[in-house]
Amino acid sequence: MAETNTATLYRMVLPDHVCPFGVRAKDRLEKAGYSVDDHVLSSRETVDAFEAEHGVTTTPQVFIDGERIGGSDDLERYLAS
């Protein structure tokens, strides 16, 4: 597991939709003892720009020690290792 206890999370929270995978990722990180630097992507334009910048097609995205872990399922595998 990571040497640091801080994770950066980018997740989608739109006016009409809160991504359940982002909520799950935040919960899993906190339960694993991470302090979460939570970045809420609050518009479709912001989500699209984030995805384009990072070359990903989904949110949430988790970063630990500057390394992209990936989405919610990737986080589960990371925490299990």
N, C-alpha and C positions, 0 to 999 in steps of 0.2 A: 504494500500500500504506500501511499505518498508519504514523504517526509514532513510535509506541511499539513496543517489542518484547515487550510483555506481553499475553497473551491469557487470558481466563477461560473455562474449559471445565467444563460440567456434563455428566456422563456416568453411565450406569447400570452398576453392578456389583452384581448381586444374588448371593446365595449359590449359585444354580443357573444363573446366566447372566451372562456378561460381554458387553456389547454390542460387536460388532465394529466398528460405525461410530464409537463413542466411542474405541476403541483407534486406529482409523485417523486420526481427527481429531487426537488427541494427537500421534501420530507425524508427521503432516503439519505441524502447528504447530511442533514442535521442529525438523524438517528445514528449515523456512522461517526459523529463527532466533528464534522466539518463546520466551520464558520462559512456561511454562504454569502458571497458578493452577488446579490440578486439583481440582474438587469432585466427589467420588464420591457418587452417589445410591445408597444401599445397601439400600433396601427399596422395595417396591411403593408403600407409602404416601408415602414421600419423593418418589419419581418423580411420582406423581399430584399431590402438593401443588405441586411445582415447575412442572409443566406447567400447572396451573390458575392459579398466580400469574403466570406469564409469558404465558399465552394461547397456548400451543403444544401440539401433540399428539404430539411426538416428542422423544427425546433421541438424540444429544447436542445441546447448544446451545452455540455459541461467541459470546463477546462480546469485542470489541476496541475500546478507547477508549470503553467504556460503551455501544457500539452493538451490538445483536444482529445478528450476521452470519447466524446460522441453524444448520442442521444440517451434516452431513458434506458433502453435495453442494454446498450453498451455500458452504461453506468452500473447496471446490475451485475454484469460480468466482471467489471473492474473491481467492484466492492467484494465480490465473492472470491477473488484471487488472493 
